[in-house]
Amino acid sequence: MGSLSIWHWIIVLLVVLLLFGRGKLSELMGDAAKGIKAFKKGMADDETPPPATPAEPVRNLDHQPVVEPERSKVG
């Protein structure tokens, strides 16, 4: 009673095909693939970094706020 031979596996495959049918088996595999894709997408969403916090205004060495130059208005 060692491991199963190729003939055993062929018989098991035929029995599974008879019980489930070709259509049902392909549906089952499609559903499993969708589940794996959803799992991978969920794992990728967890790895995204949190949004960056707004930075403080830039200050010069005298610790005074930097004054931005005025922009000219067009039209």
mmCIF file of the N, C-alpha and C atoms, coordinates in Angstrom:
data_MODEL
# 
_entry.id   MODEL 
# 
loop_
_atom_site.group_PDB 
_atom_site.id 
_atom_site.type_symbol 
_atom_site.label_atom_id 
_atom_site.label_alt_id 
_atom_site.label_comp_id 
_atom_site.label_asym_id 
_atom_site.label_entity_id 
_atom_site.label_seq_id 
_atom_site.pdbx_PDB_ins_code 
_atom_site.Cartn_x 
_atom_site.Cartn_y 
_atom_site.Cartn_z 
_atom_site.occupancy 
_atom_site.B_iso_or_equiv 
_atom_site.pdbx_formal_charge 
_atom_site.auth_seq_id 
_atom_site.auth_comp_id 
_atom_site.auth_asym_id 
_atom_site.auth_atom_id 
_atom_site.pdbx_PDB_model_num 
ATOM 1   N N  . MET A 1 1  ? 0.838   -1.180 0.000   1.00 0.00 ? 1  MET A N  1 
ATOM 2   C CA . MET A 1 1  ? 0.000   0.000  0.000   1.00 0.00 ? 1  MET A CA 1 
ATOM 3   C C  . MET A 1 1  ? 0.882   1.242  0.000   1.00 0.00 ? 1  MET A C  1 
ATOM 4   N N  . GLY A 1 2  ? 1.672   1.389  -1.016  1.00 0.00 ? 2  GLY A N  1 
ATOM 5   C CA . GLY A 1 2  ? 2.531   2.565  -1.147  1.00 0.00 ? 2  GLY A CA 1 
ATOM 6   C C  . GLY A 1 2  ? 1.748   3.757  -1.665  1.00 0.00 ? 2  GLY A C  1 
ATOM 7   N N  . SER A 1 3  ? 2.433   4.611  -2.375  1.00 0.00 ? 3  SER A N  1 
ATOM 8   C CA . SER A 1 3  ? 1.774   5.803  -2.919  1.00 0.00 ? 3  SER A CA 1 
ATOM 9   C C  . SER A 1 3  ? 0.867   5.419  -4.086  1.00 0.00 ? 3  SER A C  1 
ATOM 10  N N  . LEU A 1 4  ? 0.015   6.325  -4.460  1.00 0.00 ? 4  LEU A N  1 
ATOM 11  C CA . LEU A 1 4  ? -0.936  6.054  -5.532  1.00 0.00 ? 4  LEU A CA 1 
ATOM 12  C C  . LEU A 1 4  ? -0.233  6.131  -6.885  1.00 0.00 ? 4  LEU A C  1 
ATOM 13  N N  . SER A 1 5  ? -0.593  5.227  -7.792  1.00 0.00 ? 5  SER A N  1 
ATOM 14  C CA . SER A 1 5  ? 0.001   5.223  -9.121  1.00 0.00 ? 5  SER A CA 1 
ATOM 15  C C  . SER A 1 5  ? -0.773  6.183  -10.027 1.00 0.00 ? 5  SER A C  1 
ATOM 16  N N  . ILE A 1 6  ? -0.307  6.332  -11.245 1.00 0.00 ? 6  ILE A N  1 
ATOM 17  C CA . ILE A 1 6  ? -0.953  7.220  -12.204 1.00 0.00 ? 6  ILE A CA 1 
ATOM 18  C C  . ILE A 1 6  ? -2.374  6.763  -12.509 1.00 0.00 ? 6  ILE A C  1 
ATOM 19  N N  . TRP A 1 7  ? -2.620  5.467  -12.500 1.00 0.00 ? 7  TRP A N  1 
ATOM 20  C CA . TRP A 1 7  ? -3.956  4.935  -12.776 1.00 0.00 ? 7  TRP A CA 1 
ATOM 21  C C  . TRP A 1 7  ? -4.936  5.304  -11.674 1.00 0.00 ? 7  TRP A C  1 
ATOM 22  N N  . HIS A 1 8  ? -4.469  5.321  -10.454 1.00 0.00 ? 8  HIS A N  1 
ATOM 23  C CA . HIS A 1 8  ? -5.340  5.739  -9.350  1.00 0.00 ? 8  HIS A CA 1 
ATOM 24  C C  . HIS A 1 8  ? -5.756  7.205  -9.526  1.00 0.00 ? 8  HIS A C  1 
ATOM 25  N N  . TRP A 1 9  ? -4.808  8.045  -9.882  1.00 0.00 ? 9  TRP A N  1 
ATOM 26  C CA . TRP A 1 9  ? -5.094  9.468  -10.070 1.00 0.00 ? 9  TRP A CA 1 
ATOM 27  C C  . TRP A 1 9  ? -6.052  9.694  -11.245 1.00 0.00 ? 9  TRP A C  1 
ATOM 28  N N  . ILE A 1 10 ? -5.914  8.917  -12.303 1.00 0.00 ? 10 ILE A N  1 
ATOM 29  C CA . ILE A 1 10 ? -6.813  9.044  -13.455 1.00 0.00 ? 10 ILE A CA 1 
ATOM 30  C C  . ILE A 1 10 ? -8.233  8.661  -13.063 1.00 0.00 ? 10 ILE A C  1 
ATOM 31  N N  . ILE A 1 11 ? -8.376  7.596  -12.298 1.00 0.00 ? 11 ILE A N  1 
ATOM 32  C CA . ILE A 1 11 ? -9.701  7.166  -11.847 1.00 0.00 ? 11 ILE A CA 1 
ATOM 33  C C  . ILE A 1 11 ? -10.321 8.221  -10.926 1.00 0.00 ? 11 ILE A C  1 
ATOM 34  N N  . VAL A 1 12 ? -9.521  8.766  -10.032 1.00 0.00 ? 12 VAL A N  1 
ATOM 35  C CA . VAL A 1 12 ? -10.024 9.815  -9.129  1.00 0.00 ? 12 VAL A CA 1 
ATOM 36  C C  . VAL A 1 12 ? -10.479 11.030 -9.941  1.00 0.00 ? 12 VAL A C  1 
ATOM 37  N N  . LEU A 1 13 ? -9.703  11.421 -10.947 1.00 0.00 ? 13 LEU A N  1 
ATOM 38  C CA . LEU A 1 13 ? -10.054 12.546 -11.801 1.00 0.00 ? 13 LEU A CA 1 
ATOM 39  C C  . LEU A 1 13 ? -11.363 12.288 -12.545 1.00 0.00 ? 13 LEU A C  1 
ATOM 40  N N  . LEU A 1 14 ? -11.536 11.080 -13.064 1.00 0.00 ? 14 LEU A N  1 
ATOM 41  C CA . LEU A 1 14 ? -12.769 10.735 -13.771 1.00 0.00 ? 14 LEU A CA 1 
ATOM 42  C C  . LEU A 1 14 ? -13.982 10.778 -12.841 1.00 0.00 ? 14 LEU A C  1 
ATOM 43  N N  . VAL A 1 15 ? -13.821 10.288 -11.631 1.00 0.00 ? 15 VAL A N  1 
ATOM 44  C CA . VAL A 1 15 ? -14.925 10.310 -10.666 1.00 0.00 ? 15 VAL A CA 1 
ATOM 45  C C  . VAL A 1 15 ? -15.297 11.746 -10.317 1.00 0.00 ? 15 VAL A C  1 
ATOM 46  N N  . VAL A 1 16 ? -14.287 12.601 -10.123 1.00 0.00 ? 16 VAL A N  1 
ATOM 47  C CA . VAL A 1 16 ? -14.548 14.007 -9.804  1.00 0.00 ? 16 VAL A CA 1 
ATOM 48  C C  . VAL A 1 16 ? -15.268 14.676 -10.971 1.00 0.00 ? 16 VAL A C  1 
ATOM 49  N N  . LEU A 1 17 ? -14.831 14.402 -12.193 1.00 0.00 ? 17 LEU A N  1 
ATOM 50  C CA . LEU A 1 17 ? -15.496 14.979 -13.362 1.00 0.00 ? 17 LEU A CA 1 
ATOM 51  C C  . LEU A 1 17 ? -16.934 14.491 -13.482 1.00 0.00 ? 17 LEU A C  1 
ATOM 52  N N  . LEU A 1 18 ? -17.183 13.237 -13.173 1.00 0.00 ? 18 LEU A N  1 
ATOM 53  C CA . LEU A 1 18 ? -18.546 12.713 -13.240 1.00 0.00 ? 18 LEU A CA 1 
ATOM 54  C C  . LEU A 1 18 ? -19.438 13.346 -12.169 1.00 0.00 ? 18 LEU A C  1 
ATOM 55  N N  . LEU A 1 19 ? -18.892 13.558 -10.983 1.00 0.00 ? 19 LEU A N  1 
ATOM 56  C CA . LEU A 1 19 ? -19.694 14.127 -9.898  1.00 0.00 ? 19 LEU A CA 1 
ATOM 57  C C  . LEU A 1 19 ? -19.994 15.606 -10.117 1.00 0.00 ? 19 LEU A C  1 
ATOM 58  N N  . PHE A 1 20 ? -18.990 16.356 -10.494 1.00 0.00 ? 20 PHE A N  1 
ATOM 59  C CA . PHE A 1 20 ? -19.153 17.811 -10.594 1.00 0.00 ? 20 PHE A CA 1 
ATOM 60  C C  . PHE A 1 20 ? -19.467 18.284 -12.009 1.00 0.00 ? 20 PHE A C  1 
ATOM 61  N N  . GLY A 1 21 ? -19.057 17.559 -13.005 1.00 0.00 ? 21 GLY A N  1 
ATOM 62  C CA . GLY A 1 21 ? -19.252 17.997 -14.382 1.00 0.00 ? 21 GLY A CA 1 
ATOM 63  C C  . GLY A 1 21 ? -18.220 19.047 -14.769 1.00 0.00 ? 21 GLY A C  1 
ATOM 64  N N  . ARG A 1 22 ? -18.028 19.212 -16.074 1.00 0.00 ? 22 ARG A N  1 
ATOM 65  C CA . ARG A 1 22 ? -17.020 20.165 -16.547 1.00 0.00 ? 22 ARG A CA 1 
ATOM 66  C C  . ARG A 1 22 ? -17.379 21.596 -16.192 1.00 0.00 ? 22 ARG A C  1 
ATOM 67  N N  . GLY A 1 23 ? -18.646 21.969 -16.356 1.00 0.00 ? 23 GLY A N  1 
ATOM 68  C CA . GLY A 1 23 ? -19.074 23.344 -16.095 1.00 0.00 ? 23 GLY A CA 1 
ATOM 69  C C  . GLY A 1 23 ? -18.915 23.732 -14.636 1.00 0.00 ? 23 GLY A C  1 
ATOM 70  N N  . LYS A 1 24 ? -19.324 22.846 -13.760 1.00 0.00 ? 24 LYS A N  1 
ATOM 71  C CA . LYS A 1 24 ? -19.256 23.137 -12.326 1.00 0.00 ? 24 LYS A CA 1 
ATOM 72  C C  . LYS A 1 24 ? -17.806 23.248 -11.863 1.00 0.00 ? 24 LYS A C  1 
ATOM 73  N N  . LEU A 1 25 ? -16.935 22.404 -12.420 1.00 0.00 ? 25 LEU A N  1 
ATOM 74  C CA . LEU A 1 25 ? -15.532 22.439 -12.031 1.00 0.00 ? 25 LEU A CA 1 
ATOM 75  C C  . LEU A 1 25 ? -14.879 23.739 -12.476 1.00 0.00 ? 25 LEU A C  1 
ATOM 76  N N  . SER A 1 26 ? -15.187 24.211 -13.689 1.00 0.00 ? 26 SER A N  1 
ATOM 77  C CA . SER A 1 26 ? -14.597 25.463 -14.168 1.00 0.00 ? 26 SER A CA 1 
ATOM 78  C C  . SER A 1 26 ? -15.133 26.650 -13.371 1.00 0.00 ? 26 SER A C  1 
ATOM 79  N N  . GLU A 1 27 ? -16.405 26.602 -12.968 1.00 0.00 ? 27 GLU A N  1 
ATOM 80  C CA . GLU A 1 27 ? -16.966 27.651 -12.114 1.00 0.00 ? 27 GLU A CA 1 
ATOM 81  C C  . GLU A 1 27 ? -16.243 27.699 -10.780 1.00 0.00 ? 27 GLU A C  1 
ATOM 82  N N  . LEU A 1 28 ? -16.009 26.527 -10.221 1.00 0.00 ? 28 LEU A N  1 
ATOM 83  C CA . LEU A 1 28 ? -15.335 26.435 -8.930  1.00 0.00 ? 28 LEU A CA 1 
ATOM 84  C C  . LEU A 1 28 ? -13.926 27.010 -9.008  1.00 0.00 ? 28 LEU A C  1 
ATOM 85  N N  . MET A 1 29 ? -13.209 26.693 -10.080 1.00 0.00 ? 29 MET A N  1 
ATOM 86  C CA . MET A 1 29 ? -11.846 27.206 -10.235 1.00 0.00 ? 29 MET A CA 1 
ATOM 87  C C  . MET A 1 29 ? -11.866 28.719 -10.484 1.00 0.00 ? 29 MET A C  1 
ATOM 88  N N  . GLY A 1 30 ? -12.856 29.207 -11.233 1.00 0.00 ? 30 GLY A N  1 
ATOM 89  C CA . GLY A 1 30 ? -12.981 30.648 -11.463 1.00 0.00 ? 30 GLY A CA 1 
ATOM 90  C C  . GLY A 1 30 ? -13.247 31.406 -10.177 1.00 0.00 ? 30 GLY A C  1 
ATOM 91  N N  . ASP A 1 31 ? -14.106 30.849 -9.321  1.00 0.00 ? 31 ASP A N  1 
ATOM 92  C CA . ASP A 1 31 ? -14.384 31.474 -8.037  1.00 0.00 ? 31 ASP A CA 1 
ATOM 93  C C  . ASP A 1 31 ? -13.144 31.489 -7.150  1.00 0.00 ? 31 ASP A C  1 
ATOM 94  N N  . ALA A 1 32 ? -12.371 30.407 -7.200  1.00 0.00 ? 32 ALA A N  1 
ATOM 95  C CA . ALA A 1 32 ? -11.132 30.359 -6.407  1.00 0.00 ? 32 ALA A CA 1 
ATOM 96  C C  . ALA A 1 32 ? -10.143 31.410 -6.905  1.00 0.00 ? 32 ALA A C  1 
ATOM 97  N N  . ALA A 1 33 ? -10.061 31.595 -8.215  1.00 0.00 ? 33 ALA A N  1 
ATOM 98  C CA . ALA A 1 33 ? -9.146  32.598 -8.778  1.00 0.00 ? 33 ALA A CA 1 
ATOM 99  C C  . ALA A 1 33 ? -9.580  34.006 -8.376  1.00 0.00 ? 33 ALA A C  1 
ATOM 100 N N  . LYS A 1 34 ? -10.884 34.266 -8.385  1.00 0.00 ? 34 LYS A N  1 
ATOM 101 C CA . LYS A 1 34 ? -11.383 35.582 -7.959  1.00 0.00 ? 34 LYS A CA 1 
ATOM 102 C C  . LYS A 1 34 ? -11.055 35.841 -6.496  1.00 0.00 ? 34 LYS A C  1 
ATOM 103 N N  . GLY A 1 35 ? -11.171 34.809 -5.680  1.00 0.00 ? 35 GLY A N  1 
ATOM 104 C CA . GLY A 1 35 ? -10.845 34.950 -4.265  1.00 0.00 ? 35 GLY A CA 1 
ATOM 105 C C  . GLY A 1 35 ? -9.373  35.261 -4.045  1.00 0.00 ? 35 GLY A C  1 
ATOM 106 N N  . ILE A 1 36 ? -8.514  34.610 -4.807  1.00 0.00 ? 36 ILE A N  1 
ATOM 107 C CA . ILE A 1 36 ? -7.076  34.860 -4.683  1.00 0.00 ? 36 ILE A CA 1 
ATOM 108 C C  . ILE A 1 36 ? -6.753  36.285 -5.123  1.00 0.00 ? 36 ILE A C  1 
ATOM 109 N N  . LYS A 1 37 ? -7.367  36.748 -6.220  1.00 0.00 ? 37 LYS A N  1 
ATOM 110 C CA . LYS A 1 37 ? -7.132  38.113 -6.697  1.00 0.00 ? 37 LYS A CA 1 
ATOM 111 C C  . LYS A 1 37 ? -7.596  39.132 -5.661  1.00 0.00 ? 37 LYS A C  1 
ATOM 112 N N  . ALA A 1 38 ? -8.754  38.894 -5.062  1.00 0.00 ? 38 ALA A N  1 
ATOM 113 C CA . ALA A 1 38 ? -9.264  39.813 -4.048  1.00 0.00 ? 38 ALA A CA 1 
ATOM 114 C C  . ALA A 1 38 ? -8.335  39.844 -2.836  1.00 0.00 ? 38 ALA A C  1 
ATOM 115 N N  . PHE A 1 39 ? -7.807  38.701 -2.459  1.00 0.00 ? 39 PHE A N  1 
ATOM 116 C CA . PHE A 1 39 ? -6.879  38.631 -1.327  1.00 0.00 ? 39 PHE A CA 1 
ATOM 117 C C  . PHE A 1 39 ? -5.613  39.420 -1.626  1.00 0.00 ? 39 PHE A C  1 
ATOM 118 N N  . LYS A 1 40 ? -5.063  39.248 -2.843  1.00 0.00 ? 40 LYS A N  1 
ATOM 119 C CA . LYS A 1 40 ? -3.848  39.970 -3.221  1.00 0.00 ? 40 LYS A CA 1 
ATOM 120 C C  . LYS A 1 40 ? -4.097  41.473 -3.245  1.00 0.00 ? 40 LYS A C  1 
ATOM 121 N N  . LYS A 1 41 ? -5.266  41.878 -3.749  1.00 0.00 ? 41 LYS A N  1 
ATOM 122 C CA . LYS A 1 41 ? -5.585  43.305 -3.792  1.00 0.00 ? 41 LYS A CA 1 
ATOM 123 C C  . LYS A 1 41 ? -5.698  43.862 -2.379  1.00 0.00 ? 41 LYS A C  1 
ATOM 124 N N  . GLY A 1 42 ? -6.306  43.109 -1.500  1.00 0.00 ? 42 GLY A N  1 
ATOM 125 C CA . GLY A 1 42 ? -6.417  43.544 -0.104  1.00 0.00 ? 42 GLY A CA 1 
ATOM 126 C C  . GLY A 1 42 ? -5.063  43.669 0.565   1.00 0.00 ? 42 GLY A C  1 
ATOM 127 N N  . MET A 1 43 ? -4.161  42.755 0.263   1.00 0.00 ? 43 MET A N  1 
ATOM 128 C CA . MET A 1 43 ? -2.822  42.835 0.832   1.00 0.00 ? 43 MET A CA 1 
ATOM 129 C C  . MET A 1 43 ? -2.068  44.042 0.273   1.00 0.00 ? 43 MET A C  1 
ATOM 130 N N  . ALA A 1 44 ? -2.257  44.357 -1.016  1.00 0.00 ? 44 ALA A N  1 
ATOM 131 C CA . ALA A 1 44 ? -1.584  45.509 -1.623  1.00 0.00 ? 44 ALA A CA 1 
ATOM 132 C C  . ALA A 1 44 ? -2.135  46.810 -1.040  1.00 0.00 ? 44 ALA A C  1 
ATOM 133 N N  . ASP A 1 45 ? -3.433  46.866 -0.747  1.00 0.00 ? 45 ASP A N  1 
ATOM 134 C CA . ASP A 1 45 ? -4.032  48.064 -0.167  1.00 0.00 ? 45 ASP A CA 1 
ATOM 135 C C  . ASP A 1 45 ? -3.489  48.323 1.232   1.00 0.00 ? 45 ASP A C  1 
ATOM 136 N N  . ASP A 1 46 ? -3.184  47.279 1.972   1.00 0.00 ? 46 ASP A N  1 
ATOM 137 C CA . ASP A 1 46 ? -2.652  47.441 3.323   1.00 0.00 ? 46 ASP A CA 1 
ATOM 138 C C  . ASP A 1 46 ? -1.236  48.008 3.315   1.00 0.00 ? 46 ASP A C  1 
ATOM 139 N N  . GLU A 1 47 ? -0.494  47.803 2.235   1.00 0.00 ? 47 GLU A N  1 
ATOM 140 C CA . GLU A 1 47 ? 0.897   48.232 2.196   1.00 0.00 ? 47 GLU A CA 1 
ATOM 141 C C  . GLU A 1 47 ? 1.079   49.671 1.747   1.00 0.00 ? 47 GLU A C  1 
ATOM 142 N N  . THR A 1 48 ? 0.000   50.360 1.334   1.00 0.00 ? 48 THR A N  1 
ATOM 143 C CA . THR A 1 48 ? 0.144   51.744 0.906   1.00 0.00 ? 48 THR A CA 1 
ATOM 144 C C  . THR A 1 48 ? 0.434   52.626 2.113   1.00 0.00 ? 48 THR A C  1 
ATOM 145 N N  . PRO A 1 49 ? 1.373   53.581 1.974   1.00 0.00 ? 49 PRO A N  1 
ATOM 146 C CA . PRO A 1 49 ? 1.722   54.430 3.100   1.00 0.00 ? 49 PRO A CA 1 
ATOM 147 C C  . PRO A 1 49 ? 0.584   55.405 3.415   1.00 0.00 ? 49 PRO A C  1 
ATOM 148 N N  . PRO A 1 50 ? 0.465   55.828 4.666   1.00 0.00 ? 50 PRO A N  1 
ATOM 149 C CA . PRO A 1 50 ? -0.576  56.791 5.020   1.00 0.00 ? 50 PRO A CA 1 
ATOM 150 C C  . PRO A 1 50 ? -0.289  58.133 4.364   1.00 0.00 ? 50 PRO A C  1 
ATOM 151 N N  . PRO A 1 51 ? -1.309  58.965 4.159   1.00 0.00 ? 51 PRO A N  1 
ATOM 152 C CA . PRO A 1 51 ? -1.079  60.257 3.511   1.00 0.00 ? 51 PRO A CA 1 
ATOM 153 C C  . PRO A 1 51 ? -0.147  61.130 4.346   1.00 0.00 ? 51 PRO A C  1 
ATOM 154 N N  . ALA A 1 52 ? 0.660   61.914 3.649   1.00 0.00 ? 52 ALA A N  1 
ATOM 155 C CA . ALA A 1 52 ? 1.635   62.770 4.334   1.00 0.00 ? 52 ALA A CA 1 
ATOM 156 C C  . ALA A 1 52 ? 0.923   63.930 5.020   1.00 0.00 ? 52 ALA A C  1 
ATOM 157 N N  . THR A 1 53 ? 1.439   64.320 6.159   1.00 0.00 ? 53 THR A N  1 
ATOM 158 C CA . THR A 1 53 ? 0.876   65.462 6.871   1.00 0.00 ? 53 THR A CA 1 
ATOM 159 C C  . THR A 1 53 ? 1.405   66.742 6.244   1.00 0.00 ? 53 THR A C  1 
ATOM 160 N N  . PRO A 1 54 ? 0.636   67.828 6.269   1.00 0.00 ? 54 PRO A N  1 
ATOM 161 C CA . PRO A 1 54 ? 1.112   69.072 5.663   1.00 0.00 ? 54 PRO A CA 1 
ATOM 162 C C  . PRO A 1 54 ? 2.350   69.593 6.396   1.00 0.00 ? 54 PRO A C  1 
ATOM 163 N N  . ALA A 1 55 ? 3.295   70.093 5.632   1.00 0.00 ? 55 ALA A N  1 
ATOM 164 C CA . ALA A 1 55 ? 4.546   70.594 6.210   1.00 0.00 ? 55 ALA A CA 1 
ATOM 165 C C  . ALA A 1 55 ? 4.342   71.999 6.755   1.00 0.00 ? 55 ALA A C  1 
ATOM 166 N N  . GLU A 1 56 ? 5.187   72.367 7.695   1.00 0.00 ? 56 GLU A N  1 
ATOM 167 C CA . GLU A 1 56 ? 5.145   73.722 8.239   1.00 0.00 ? 56 GLU A CA 1 
ATOM 168 C C  . GLU A 1 56 ? 5.688   74.691 7.202   1.00 0.00 ? 56 GLU A C  1 
ATOM 169 N N  . PRO A 1 57 ? 5.313   75.978 7.298   1.00 0.00 ? 57 PRO A N  1 
ATOM 170 C CA . PRO A 1 57 ? 5.843   76.943 6.335   1.00 0.00 ? 57 PRO A CA 1 
ATOM 171 C C  . PRO A 1 57 ? 7.366   77.035 6.443   1.00 0.00 ? 57 PRO A C  1 
ATOM 172 N N  . VAL A 1 58 ? 7.990   77.311 5.324   1.00 0.00 ? 58 VAL A N  1 
ATOM 173 C CA . VAL A 1 58 ? 9.445   77.423 5.285   1.00 0.00 ? 58 VAL A CA 1 
ATOM 174 C C  . VAL A 1 58 ? 9.870   78.693 5.999   1.00 0.00 ? 58 VAL A C  1 
ATOM 175 N N  . ARG A 1 59 ? 10.864  78.584 6.842   1.00 0.00 ? 59 ARG A N  1 
ATOM 176 C CA . ARG A 1 59 ? 11.354  79.751 7.589   1.00 0.00 ? 59 ARG A CA 1 
ATOM 177 C C  . ARG A 1 59 ? 12.827  79.952 7.269   1.00 0.00 ? 59 ARG A C  1 
ATOM 178 N N  . ASN A 1 60 ? 13.249  81.190 7.303   1.00 0.00 ? 60 ASN A N  1 
ATOM 179 C CA . ASN A 1 60 ? 14.668  81.458 7.063   1.00 0.00 ? 60 ASN A CA 1 
ATOM 180 C C  . ASN A 1 60 ? 15.451  81.289 8.358   1.00 0.00 ? 60 ASN A C  1 
ATOM 181 N N  . LEU A 1 61 ? 16.735  81.599 8.334   1.00 0.00 ? 61 LEU A N  1 
ATOM 182 C CA . LEU A 1 61 ? 17.591  81.375 9.504   1.00 0.00 ? 61 LEU A CA 1 
ATOM 183 C C  . LEU A 1 61 ? 17.246  82.284 10.674  1.00 0.00 ? 61 LEU A C  1 
ATOM 184 N N  . ASP A 1 62 ? 16.609  83.431 10.436  1.00 0.00 ? 62 ASP A N  1 
ATOM 185 C CA . ASP A 1 62 ? 16.234  84.351 11.517  1.00 0.00 ? 62 ASP A CA 1 
ATOM 186 C C  . ASP A 1 62 ? 14.924  83.936 12.168  1.00 0.00 ? 62 ASP A C  1 
ATOM 187 N N  . HIS A 1 63 ? 14.398  82.802 11.779  1.00 0.00 ? 63 HIS A N  1 
ATOM 188 C CA . HIS A 1 63 ? 13.145  82.258 12.300  1.00 0.00 ? 63 HIS A CA 1 
ATOM 189 C C  . HIS A 1 63 ? 11.969  83.172 12.006  1.00 0.00 ? 63 HIS A C  1 
ATOM 190 N N  . GLN A 1 64 ? 12.019  83.848 10.858  1.00 0.00 ? 64 GLN A N  1 
ATOM 191 C CA . GLN A 1 64 ? 10.907  84.662 10.400  1.00 0.00 ? 64 GLN A CA 1 
ATOM 192 C C  . GLN A 1 64 ? 10.312  83.989 9.169   1.00 0.00 ? 64 GLN A C  1 
ATOM 193 N N  . PRO A 1 65 ? 9.007   84.093 8.990   1.00 0.00 ? 65 PRO A N  1 
ATOM 194 C CA . PRO A 1 65 ? 8.394   83.449 7.822   1.00 0.00 ? 65 PRO A CA 1 
ATOM 195 C C  . PRO A 1 65 ? 8.924   84.056 6.515   1.00 0.00 ? 65 PRO A C  1 
ATOM 196 N N  . VAL A 1 66 ? 9.040   83.228 5.523   1.00 0.00 ? 66 VAL A N  1 
ATOM 197 C CA . VAL A 1 66 ? 9.494   83.665 4.216   1.00 0.00 ? 66 VAL A CA 1 
ATOM 198 C C  . VAL A 1 66 ? 8.315   84.324 3.504   1.00 0.00 ? 66 VAL A C  1 
ATOM 199 N N  . VAL A 1 67 ? 8.556   85.482 2.911   1.00 0.00 ? 67 VAL A N  1 
ATOM 200 C CA . VAL A 1 67 ? 7.513   86.195 2.182   1.00 0.00 ? 67 VAL A CA 1 
ATOM 201 C C  . VAL A 1 67 ? 7.608   85.771 0.730   1.00 0.00 ? 67 VAL A C  1 
ATOM 202 N N  . GLU A 1 68 ? 6.495   85.269 0.208   1.00 0.00 ? 68 GLU A N  1 
ATOM 203 C CA . GLU A 1 68 ? 6.488   84.828 -1.193  1.00 0.00 ? 68 GLU A CA 1 
ATOM 204 C C  . GLU A 1 68 ? 6.301   86.038 -2.089  1.00 0.00 ? 68 GLU A C  1 
ATOM 205 N N  . PRO A 1 69 ? 6.987   86.070 -3.248  1.00 0.00 ? 69 PRO A N  1 
ATOM 206 C CA . PRO A 1 69 ? 6.818   87.208 -4.154  1.00 0.00 ? 69 PRO A CA 1 
ATOM 207 C C  . PRO A 1 69 ? 5.428   87.209 -4.763  1.00 0.00 ? 69 PRO A C  1 
ATOM 208 N N  . GLU A 1 70 ? 4.923   88.428 -5.052  1.00 0.00 ? 70 GLU A N  1 
ATOM 209 C CA . GLU A 1 70 ? 3.591   88.555 -5.628  1.00 0.00 ? 70 GLU A CA 1 
ATOM 210 C C  . GLU A 1 70 ? 3.608   88.101 -7.071  1.00 0.00 ? 70 GLU A C  1 
ATOM 211 N N  . ARG A 1 71 ? 2.543   87.475 -7.478  1.00 0.00 ? 71 ARG A N  1 
ATOM 212 C CA . ARG A 1 71 ? 2.427   87.006 -8.853  1.00 0.00 ? 71 ARG A CA 1 
ATOM 213 C C  . ARG A 1 71 ? 1.611   88.020 -9.644  1.00 0.00 ? 71 ARG A C  1 
ATOM 214 N N  . SER A 1 72 ? 2.042   88.277 -10.862 1.00 0.00 ? 72 SER A N  1 
ATOM 215 C CA . SER A 1 72 ? 1.305   89.217 -11.694 1.00 0.00 ? 72 SER A CA 1 
ATOM 216 C C  . SER A 1 72 ? 0.052   88.535 -12.231 1.00 0.00 ? 72 SER A C  1 
ATOM 217 N N  . LYS A 1 73 ? -1.015  89.308 -12.326 1.00 0.00 ? 73 LYS A N  1 
ATOM 218 C CA . LYS A 1 73 ? -2.291  88.775 -12.819 1.00 0.00 ? 73 LYS A CA 1 
ATOM 219 C C  . LYS A 1 73 ? -2.354  88.945 -14.315 1.00 0.00 ? 73 LYS A C  1 
ATOM 220 N N  . VAL A 1 74 ? -2.705  87.881 -14.997 1.00 0.00 ? 74 VAL A N  1 
ATOM 221 C CA . VAL A 1 74 ? -2.812  87.907 -16.454 1.00 0.00 ? 74 VAL A CA 1 
ATOM 222 C C  . VAL A 1 74 ? -4.284  87.941 -16.839 1.00 0.00 ? 74 VAL A C  1 
ATOM 223 N N  . GLY A 1 75 ? -4.640  88.878 -17.724 1.00 0.00 ? 75 GLY A N  1 
ATOM 224 C CA . GLY A 1 75 ? -5.939  88.946 -18.348 1.00 0.00 ? 75 GLY A CA 1 
ATOM 225 C C  . GLY A 1 75 ? -7.048  89.210 -17.474 1.00 0.00 ? 75 GLY A C  1 
# 
